[in-house]
Amino acid sequence: MRPSCSHIDADLDEILTDILLASLPDGYRAKLPTAIAIDGTDIESHYRRRQPGPATPADQKWDCIDTEASLGKRTPTDRRRTEFYVGNEAHIATMLPSGADQELPLLATGLAVRPGVRDRNAAAMAIIRRLGNLTEVLADRAYTTAKPERWARPLRSLGISNTKNLHETQRGVRPGPVPGTIWLDGCLYSAAIPTDLRELRPPRPGDSATVKDRLRDEFDRRHKYEFVAHNAPDPVTGAQRFKGPALAGRVRCRNIPKSMRGDPARRALTACQRERPVGVAPQ
């Protein structure tokens, strides 16, 4: 390319995402989403296995004309077992509805391709950075279970909320960082939370609307006992201050007089005894 030619430096991830954005109808391009969901789907290549019969992934050898293709894995579902394939994985970002956009089709807005199951987090982050102006990302566990420096911390540095589907091993109750607090399904809660809200089953795709509504109400009740961020994370250390649910005005506590002025019908009263707070006020 001649030095005098005007051009834009862009890699393949940026080009693929730009193609998708350019294909959106005018009504969509005028207001790109601030929240997206990201997931991957396999693109199987034409290949031939050198050894017939079952084999472990480490033993599999194949002949494939696509020199960049790699071994991939399909997660098991109720219709199939765990499967392995040779090819690529397309990482696709789709819109999330908000407000008046609830009835709009949720179109794809970003795309990145990687060999097999490699570089999943890098592919997703390339889409996120290209779209810009995002406030929330919903992602599959294939991304969210990565090391913090590959997923959670980059999102936090961009001011993006990370909404994820927890693995069973990530659920449960663990001691909190200070007395009166607990880690509950990965979030910081007051130990004053009622016992019936500690172990909640997340909704399943096959649940009826009635069951999903009931579970949503239970999770909303639990959310009132969660600690609230008091300031933004430190850009260097990542440290962040939180305040308890009573100080945040979510529940009433006998040891926080201000919280007792809340509406009893909307703010639950904790089981804390006077002068014996249970993690509702620390800041």
N, C-alpha and C positions, 0 to 999 in steps of 0.2 A: 504494500500500500504506500502510495506517495505521501510524503510528510504534509503536503498541502491539502490532502483529502480530509474532509471532516468525517469523524467517526466517533462512536461511543464504545468504550471498553466494556465488554459484557461477556460473562462466561455462559456455559450451556444452561445452567440453572436459571439465570436471569432471562435468557432468551425464551426458554420454554414458558416461564411465568408470564413474560410480556406478551407472548402469543395468545395465551389464555385470556389475559386482561383485554387485549385488543379485540377478541371475539365476543366480549360481553355486549349486550344491548346498551344503548345510550342511557337508559334509566338506571342501569346497574353501575356503569362507569362513573356516573355523576356522584354516587355515594357508595364508595367501596366499604366493605364491612370492617368493623373494629374488633370483631370476634370471629375466629375460624376454628374448624376442626381439621385435624391432619391424621391420615391413615395411609397404609401402604397396600398395594395389590401386586401380585406377581405377574410378570411378563415372561412366560416360558419360551425358551429358544428351541430350535430344532437341534437335537443332539442324539448321540448313540452311546449307550453304556458299553464299556469294554468287557465287563464281567456280568454275566446274567445272574439272576437270583438275588436274594436279600444281601445287603451290605450296610455297614455303618457309614455315616457321612465321611469319616476319615479314610475309609477304604475305597470310596467311590471314585472311579476314573471314567472319563467320557471323552468323546470326540465331538467338537462343536465348531462350526464355522465362525461363530461369534467369539472372537478372541477375548472380548471383555466380559463375557458371561461368567457367572460364578454360581457356586452351589447355594441354593436358597431353601427355605423351610416354610411350609404351610402349617399354620397352627391347627390343631384338631378342632372339629365342630361336632354337632350332633349328627352330621351326615357323613363325616369322614374321619379317618385317623390322621396322625401326624404324617405328613408327606414331604419328600425332598424333591427338588427340581433343579434344573440348570437354566439360568436366564438372568433377568434383571428384576428390580422392584421399582414400581412407580409410586412416588410419594405425592399424594394429592391433598391440597387444601380446599375445603369447601366453606361457603358462607354459613354463618349461624344467624337465625332469625332474631330480630329485636324490634319490639314495639309494633309499628304499623307494617313492618316487613314480614310478619308472620305468615302471610298467604303467598309470598313470592317463592318461586322455585329456588332451591338452594344450589346455585351453580358453583362449579370449580373455579377457583381464582389463582391457584398456584400449582406448579408441577416441577418435580426434580426426579431424576432417574439415577439409580445406583446398581452396580452388579450384585446379584444375590441379596444377602442381608447385610451388606457392608455399609458403613457410613450413614446409617439411618438418621442419627441426630444432626450430622452435618447437612444432610439433604433438607431436613425440616427447617433448620435454622436459616439456610439459604433462602427458602421461600419466605420465612417470616421477615427477614431483613429486607427482602425485595418489596414485599407488600407495604411494610412500614405502617405507622399509625394504628397499631394493634394494641388492644388492652387485655385481651383474653385469648388463650389457646387451649382447646380440648384435644388431647392426644392419647393414642393407644399406649398400652404398657410397653410396647416395643421401644418407645422413646423415653417414657417417664421413669423407667427403672435404670436408666443409665447413670453414671457417676455425676454428682452435682455439677462439676465443671463443664460437663458436656451438654447439660440440659437446664436444670433448675437455675443455676447461677446466671447463665447468659440471658434467660428470660427475665429474671429479676433485675438485671442491669438495664434492660430495655423497658422496665416498668410494666411488664406483661404478667397478668395473673395466670398461673398454671393450674388448670383444672384437669384432674386425672382420675382414672379408674384404678383403684388400689388392688394390688395382688392380695390374696388371702393371707400371706405371711406378713403383709404390712398392716393388717387390721389388728385390733385388740387394744388393751389398756396397759400402759407402762408408766412408771413413776415420772413425774415432771421435773423440771430443772430446779424448782424451789418447793418447799413444803406447801401443801394446799393446792398443788397443780398436778395434772396428769396429762400424758400424751394419749389421745384417743383417736384411733384411726389416722395417726400422723399429724394431728392438729393439737394445739395447746388448749386445754380446758380447765375450768375450775373443778376441784375435787368435790364441790358442793352439788355437782350434777346428779340428778336422781338416778338410782341404779337401773331403772327400767329403760333409760335412754343410753346406756353404755354399750349395749350390744344390739345394734339394729341391722337388719338384713337389707342390703341395697335392692332396689327393684330389678326384676329380670325382664327381658324383652317379651316373654310370654305372659306376664302378669296382666290381669284385667285393669281397666281404667280405675275401678273402685279400689283395688289393692294398691295401685301406684299412688293414688290420692292419699290413702291412709299412710303409706310409708313417707310420702312427702311431708305430711303434717308432723310425723314423728321426728324427721330430720330437722324440720323448722324449729320444733321445740328444743331439740338438742343444741341447735346453732346459737341459741340465746345464752348458753353457758360458755361459749368459746371466747378466748382472749382476743382483743382487738388491737391491731397495729397502731402504735402511738406516734410513730414517725417512719420515715423512709429508711431502708437499710443503709448502713454506712457503705459508701462506694468502694472502700479499701478492705475493711475487715468483714463486711457483711452483717455486722451486729445490728440488732434492731430492738427497740423498746416496745413493750406491749402493756396494755392496761386491762384490768379485770372486767368481767361483765357487769358488775355493780357500778363501777365508775363509768362504764360506757353507757349506762342507762338501759341495759337489756333485762336485768333482773333486780329484785329488791333484796336488800340485806340489812339486818338490824344494826349492823356495825357501820353502815354507810347512810347517815340520816338523809342525805340528799336523794338517795335511791328510793327511800320509803315514800317519797311524795309521788311516785309513779302510779299509774292506773293499775290497781290490783287485778283487773280483768285481763290486762295485756302483759303485765310483768309478774312472773312467778316469784314467790317468796322463797328464798333459800332456807336450808335447814340449819344455817349457822346460828350459834348461840351468841348472845351479847358478850362482847370482849373476846370472843373466840372465833374469828373469821376463818373461813375455809377457802382460801385462794380466790376470793371474789374481788379483792381490792388491789393486790400488788401492782406496782407500776414500775 
